[in-house]
């Protein structure tokens, strides 16, 4: 899976839950920090102040159980922001 996603100022799914996914890389190609939820089913709505921060121009690699979860993102800027996602299995 390799995908370009436009992340909005409201919660945007950047990767659906996938139990076969062993790894995922999320790259923030924008000029604005993103707030990520990698928990899969959050007990509270994602906001810019309670998510995992992914700085502008940064990337994160998740492996194991977190890579299986539904992943969502949003940002506190304006417009949409470019995010690249690639994931897969080692099999």
Secondary structure, DSSP 8 states (H G I E B T S, - for coil): -EEEEEE-SS-EEEE---TT--EEEEEE-SSS-EEEE-SSS-SS---TTTSEEE-TT-EEEEETHHHHS-EEEEESSSS-EEEEEEEE---
